Structures are given as C-alpha cells and as structure tokens.
Amino acid sequence: MNSDKIVSCDVIRYDAVKNIFVDDKKLTSVEKLFELRLNGKHFRNIFCTPENIEDLTVGILAQAEKIFLIDDVINITINDSKIEVETKLKLAPAQKNFSNVKFVARDILNCADKLLGEMSTTHDKTNGTHSGILFDGKNILIFREDIGRHNVFDKIYGAALRQNIFLGDKALIFSGRCSSEMIIKVARMNIPVVVAKSVPTTYSINIAKKFGVTLAGRLTADSFCIYSNPERIVLS
C-alpha cells in the first residue's frame, strides 16, 4: 500500500518462535520536510505528514503570532518541498475570551471513543501518528492527524482559522499526552477545554490552571480524570 501518508516498507522481521529472520513488508507513516518561507525569508523547517499543509502552515504562523486572522494571509504557495507565505505586515492581535461553555462528560467520552476507535485509521495501520478533533459539545467539527503531536494542534488551529470557527467555546480531544508546551498552544488557540488520552505532567497542570484551561486526561473506555478548572465539564 502506498499513499501520500502511508507507504509499504521492506523489513527483516525476527520470529522468536522459530528463531529465524523473515523478509516482510510493514506499513509506515510518511514524514516529509518542507521549508516554510514567510514574506520571502526562511522562517523554519517543518517535518510533517504531507496532508492538510495549508492548515498546518496557518496554525504554525498563528502560534508564532505572525498572523491572528485568516485575513492576515495574502497567499500560500506549496510545491514539493517549499511553502511560500505572503502576509500583511500590519497586524492587530485577536481578542482572547473563554466563554462559560459546559461540556457533558458522557458526550466527551463518546466523542473520544470515535476518535480513538474509528477515526484514527492511519495510526491503526502504522502505529505511527497522533490525531485530534475539535468538538463543540455535539458535533466533531475538525479531525486532523500527523506524525507530530504539535502538528496536530497546529493543523486544527489553521483549519479553524481558515473556516472562521470561533474557538472560545470548543474542546480539543487528543490521542496523546498534553505536556506544558501543548497547553500553551491550547491557550494561544483560545480553546477552553482539552482532553488527552494519556497522563499530563505536573507543569502542564500548573500551566492549565494559570491560563484557565480545563485539562482532562487518562482516557479509558468508561472514564477520564479532570486535573484543572473542572467547572466546564458537567454530568448533564
């Protein structure tokens, strides 16, 4: 199987039962390098899954506070290894304002089950990607996946900006672990609730409390734990 994000690789597999080496093929996630250039100058190199590149680009620039709205972007040109972005030079920062939104705990769990059980098809095939969704309490608005967990957040951010989706009343549900830098990303995105599959760090919990982000983790089939600002997750 070969696609933009999955390839079949020749491997030599060790079989411990027979104590032999066997020629085999395994599906592997594609990683690609792009040079991101901003207004004619090198900005950074990006290693990513080669899909939804426009979303990733917009998300990265927004996280770096090079843009604040999709209208700040004049043009994005992508070729095989280079991304050229032209932006407006005079920018006004967007207003950050968390709403008093509430999410039902069971709805979060059901949504997480769809992400981890049904939607993460590339990870199921390769065991090599992260995935995440933007959730409004009823519907999944955006799904993105990538080899890099930072890229997942940036792709969701970029997609939301490009679609003019207000983020101050949404939740981000993620297949991995939320470390401190991920919580900072969420705060910059103005998303009030993040739910991660794995366990947060102590510093990420402290950062979430500081920025007013509701952080939940330790997702299982029938439970999760809330580590900060629990008032946004309710029973009904």
Secondary structure, 3 states (H helix, E strand, C coil): CCCCCEEEEEEEEEECCCCEEEEEEEEEECCEEEEEEECCEEEEEEEECCCCHHHHHHHHHHHCCCCCCHHHEEEEEECCCEEEEEECCCCCCCCCCCCCCCEEHHHHHHHHHHHHHHHCHHHHHHCCCEEEEEECCCCEEEEEEECCHHHHHHHHHHHHHHCCCCCCCCEEEECCCCCHHHHHHHHHHCCCEEEECCCCCHHHHHHHHHHCCEEEECCCCCCCEEEECHHHEECC
